[in-house]
């Protein structure tokens, strides 16, 4: 059985930082202790001066396969994830065709089993007329149900109230939602078209996809969840007002209504549109510095529960188009952990809180089996971070298939040194080992 001994690491886990050793045997963590240097192992890693974190778990990504593989594939983006310290991901149903049936959902799992370097799960997709199919979902093998309560590709927008009530009242596990009020957005878009014609710019995006649109939809979703006792998870919160919809008075394991913040809403604000334009056009839109600050505040006081990326790559050519034709979204997963390390170094968040929000809390919220912590007996999903190795993002070191990043030119002061996925050293200092693929995540729900 392959084994690895990691020595002298600063282990960040369960609210503490302790210098310890970790022994990996096969897929799992065998031992954690302060004097393991004499344990036999095939490989020894001296992690002196480095942080050892649980692998990050990203609960919202778009890897574009099937149907949009000119932008990305499960293989290419899982490599970007692992290079960024993300060992597990949950991928969205807005592919072509959308994952509206159990067979289409299973097709994605089959692709991942052969090509994903990271651990994986895929959301079932909701439409206005597939409730019966959704209710066939095995909730111990599927992360959740995704409902677009704001525009998306194809027929993924669920805008029929009776359909929504059916999902909220009958689906027995997590419903993750994209919340933006479509009628509000369409009215705003028409007004801006009338006023500016084809001269609408990226700076106008947060006015078109406005705070009001976000809050109307999020508050409606919360109301439905309270009515039906649904486990609702609202993705990518982008406004201050929305943060007040969520509660921090009870432990996460007991919460029925939870929320996510994304890297781009924590790092960028609307002053960055002038510099980056369509490259930071996301839905929901990046908004004001105050919204940015209040999202971070809600993370720190536990109204917002997890940090994710909404990694959603498009080609460079697509992002060069005008406002009406440039798609929303962009690549982020390779840079999520180092971005949060930067905020930690700036004194905005503790490293223990980063690990809580990126590793522990996704595991708690989704009830993931044996991942998200550095514990004996758990899968060895581990990330070694060198906090003193700075590097600049450029096209030569971007792993995502699209080949660009809104972080290009940014110098990060920490580097992902190595990533283990279920005990396999999948990435180390810029090199990948694809001799072993990631695993399908399972969930303990019944």
Helices and strands as residue ranges (DSSP letters): E 3-13, E 16-25, E 28-33, E 43-46, E 51-54, E 56-62, H 74-83, E 86-91, H 102-115, E 119-122, E 124-125, H 131-134, E 145-149, H 161-170, E 174-179, H 182-196, G 197-199, G 202-204, H 205-208, H 211-228, E 231-234, H 240-243, G 252-254, E 257-262, H 263-267, G 270-272, H 273-276, G 277-280, H 289-300, E 306-308, E 311-312, H 316-319, G 333-335, H 336-345, H 351-355, I 356-360, H 361-366, E 382-386, E 391-392, E 411-412, E 415-421, E 424-428, E 431-432
